[in-house]
Each structure stands twice: as structure tokens, then as C-alpha cells.
Amino acid sequence: MDVLERPGRQDLTASVDFAALVAEGRLHGLHEASYQTLGRFLLDRGVLARLPEGQGAAAYAERNRIKTLLHPGGMGEAFKVLVQEKRP
């Protein structure tokens, strides 16, 4: 499977041991900049400003796709995001 074949249109999810990632990152000079739910991560980065406007079917469908990423009963709470950074 080519993971870049259909960006944004195919499932790339996997179970991840975040503690192991943090530990490995520290070995390589990284620190944990953020670890939060997918919903909070997207909201903090302005996803709501990117919601399509309008009443058409395409806009409605896109808003529903984004809602799936944010909703606490869906991916919004179940999925986590880890951001690691290298300190200067």
C-alpha cells in the first residue's frame, strides 16, 4: 500500500505506544511539546476557521467529515496526537 497514494482519503491509523515514542525521542534530543486528543489538537490549530461555508451538499459533507474528527464520541477523544520537538 502506498500511504501517499490518496492523501486524506485513506485510513492510516495504527495503535501506537506513545510512552515508547516519548522515551525514544528523548534519546534523540526531543522533548514532548504536546500530547492531547485529536479533537483538542485540531481545535487549538484553528480547524473551525477552515469549515466550508454554504448550504450545498459538498459543504455539508465536508463539515460532517471534520465533525467526525472532533466529536468526543468518535475520533476526537479516542485518537491522540503527540508532537515532539528538538530544543535549540
Protein Blocks (a to p, Z undefined) as FASTA:
>chain_A
ZZklmghiacfbdcddfklmmmmmmmnopacfbdcdfklmmmmnopmmmpcgdjbfklmm
mmmmmmmmmmmklmmlmpccddddddZZ
